[in-house]
Amino acid sequence: MKRSTTPVTSPAKPLNSGHIKAGAVQYPAHRVDAAFAEAGLDRGRVVAFVHPDRWLTLFERLH
């Protein structure tokens, strides 16, 4: 598996709110919504409470 260093969230916009979707502004809204649905995550989920597997699902769906 090829490793990527592409961040899931935008480095230009820190996660000030602590919610995942707040940092995913670099992607079209429909793609973000679809990725969240596939990962089974609520848009307002606090970053600290997201299991690493869900981050991988988000990344895979957005890239």
C-alpha atoms as one frame of an Amber mdcrd trajectory, in Angstrom:
protein
   0.000   0.000   0.000   1.378   3.379  -1.001   1.665   5.773   1.938   0.416
   9.276   1.424   1.187  12.414   3.367  -1.914  14.242   2.183  -3.799  15.561
   5.227  -7.492  14.843   5.649  -8.054  18.325   7.013  -6.751  21.610   5.710
  -3.531  22.827   7.346  -4.618  26.352   6.459  -7.680  26.083   8.676  -7.018
  24.656  12.121  -9.728  22.660  13.839 -10.661  25.485  16.174 -14.093  24.067
  16.780 -12.753  20.588  17.461 -15.129  19.095  14.907 -13.895  17.089  11.971
 -15.968  18.754   9.294 -14.664  22.197  10.277 -11.289  21.280   8.823 -12.489
  19.527   5.670 -13.299  22.769   3.858 -10.886  22.074   1.006 -13.233  19.448
  -0.442 -16.622  19.908  -2.129 -19.444  19.639   0.412 -21.112  16.703  -1.367
 -17.879  14.663  -1.190 -17.403  15.461   2.496 -21.004  14.504   3.259 -20.649
  11.219   1.353 -17.359  10.396   3.109 -18.897  11.080   6.516 -21.895   8.903
   5.695 -19.701   6.026   4.549 -17.513   6.317   7.671 -20.623   6.363   9.852
 -19.650   9.666  11.453 -21.789  12.556  12.585 -20.631  15.872  11.108 -20.291
  17.380  14.547 -18.192  14.546  15.952 -15.341  15.813  18.116 -11.953  14.976
  16.594 -10.626  13.360  19.772 -13.411  10.769  19.717 -12.918   9.495  16.163
 -11.444   5.998  15.950  -8.378   5.746  13.663 -10.241   3.381  11.329 -12.795
   6.103  10.648 -10.001   8.554   9.733  -8.770   6.026   7.190 -12.236   5.679
   5.707 -12.583   9.463   5.436  -9.185   9.758   3.782  -9.885   6.967   1.299
 -13.234   8.450   0.299 -11.870  11.962  -0.134  -8.804  10.951  -2.179
